[in-house]
Amino acid sequence: MRRRNVLSAAAAATAATLATPAIAQGRLEWRMVTSWPMNLPGPGTAANKLAERITALSGGRLTVRVFGAGQIVPALGVFDAVSQGTAEMYHSVPSLWLSKLRGIGFFGSFPFGLTAQEQSAWINHGGGQALYDEAYARFGIKPFLCGNSGPQWLGWFRREIRSVEDFRGLRFRTAGLGGEMFRRVGATVVTLPGGEIFQALQSGTIDAAEFVGPWTDAPLGFHQVAKNYYWPGVQEPSSAEECGVNKAAYDRLPDDLKLAIRMACQSLHDEVVTEYDHRHAVALRELVTRHGVVVREAPRDLLIALGNAAGEVLQSLREDQDPLTRRIAEAYVAFRNQSAEYMRYSYAGQFAARDLPIRWG
């Protein structure tokens, strides 16, 4: 899909499209605003699937219509729109709402933190959902995880980075708690919606950018102006996608429609994670073979500096003035440490064994 096709699909909606949700014979029509250009591979297509799944599971009693970034509200305005009742629900990522409550960042990703599978385990089995609900209730929103892009990439760089010194002073597009980590290593952090990154890279307004990964990044054209693609994306070892629902509207629903929303989000999560894993691999091979992208590993001294900076960010959150942020941070750390004890033997052990010089396949 060409970049211009992705962005042109996000044209402004007509006045009829913005009409008040219909209520007829017990049927509801809700609006889902998103932080993505319409149909953007990855988060944009996941938002479409979520809307379709809620509609189907409700038997058509709750129809959800999707609006891309800018059609009703800007990409970064979806949280407030749902909080205020301008729209009933949104599809976005928690990392964009740190100005509301810094602890929210843990529900999306944390540098050197949980993988997608661990994040889902924390939310579903480790007490994370109760904290997630408590945090968002302050803003009149009921939150659900509904996907995860898995390990992200460090980003697209216009020039090669050979050491931590090369990183200092870069104008770098990123967001969330990872952005705080990058600032501490000397980058100038710029937060932009996905649809605005290409122009900023092309014009030289920024020197580098991270967004998601190969499948989502390729249609936006970053590789046309920045050929150096760095891994690992330690700023986001996973990046949860979320559905936020206006809490008052949610509370008015009958129990079966509440369950339809919850099950739509839960069932989509695994589908989204596995689709990212597959399509990222396909897209990366094409970026390298057809477009001349150079895949580079981040310098070791940079990764160590970033890890130390992440530790400083974590400590600041454990000492935050808001007691809820402190509780979220402590719960996240406890779960991450317990999980890490096991993961070194299980998944990490399997990956290490696969990399041995064996004859297989």
C-alpha positions, 0 to 999 in steps of 0.5 A: 500500500502506498503512503499517499493511499493510506493518508488519503483514506483519512479525508474529513468526514461529512456532516452526516457522518458526524451525526449523533449516534442513532438509537432505534428499537434498542439498537445503538450506533457508536463512534470509534475515533482513532489515533491512526490514518484510516486503514493504516496497516497494523493499528488502523486495520486492527481498529476496523476489526475491533469495530466489526467484532463488537458489531457482530458479537452484539448481533447488530445491537451495538454498531461501531463506526470507525473514524481516522485521525482528524475526521472528528478529532486530531490523533492526539485528541481521542482520549479527551474526546471519549472522556468528554463524550464527544465520541463513545470509544477510541483506539490508540495506545496508552503511551500518549496519555502520560500528561494525564497520569504518568503511571498510565505509561505502564499499561502500554509499555516500559523501557526494558520491561514486559513483552507482549505476552507478559503484559497480557499476563499482568493485565489478565492474571497479575492484578494489572486490570484493576489498576488500569481501571482505577487509573482511567476511571479518573477520566471517565473511561473504561479501558481494555487492551485489544492488541500489541505490536510486540517488540518495536524497533529503535527507529529510522536514522538518517545517519549511522549511529556508532556510539552513544555520543552520536545519539546525543543531540538528535531530534528524535520522534518518539513518545511515552516513557521511552521518550523520557529515557531518550531525553536522559541520554541527550536526545531532543524528543519530538512527539508527532502522530504517525501521519506527520512523521514522514514530512518531518523526516524528509524536511530535516525537522527531525533526524530520526524516528521510531513508530512501530515496526516494519509492517506499519512503518513501510507504508508511511515511507520512512525508508525513503528518507532514512535508510538506517533501521536500528534494533532492538527497540528497548524503549518498547519491548512491547506496545499495547493497543487499547480501546477506551470507552466512555464509562458513563456510556459503558455503564448504561449498557446491558450486561451482554453488550458489556461482555460483547465489548470485553470479549471483542477486545480480548479475542482480538488481542492474540490475533493482533499480536500474531499478525504483527509477528508474521507481517513484520517479518515479511515486510522487513525482508522486502524493505531490505531486498527491494528498498535498500534498507540497512538493518543495524544493531544499536551500539552496546554503549548506547543500549547500556546508557539507555538501560541506566536512563530507564532505571532513572525513569523507573525510580522517578515513577516509584517516587511520584507525587501521585500515590496511584502512579507509585502503586502501579510502578511497584506492581509492574516491577514486582510482576516483571521481576518474577516473570524474568526469573522464569523467562530466562529458562523458557523463551529466552532459553529456546531462542538461544538454543535455536541460534546454536550452529545446528543443522535444522531446516 
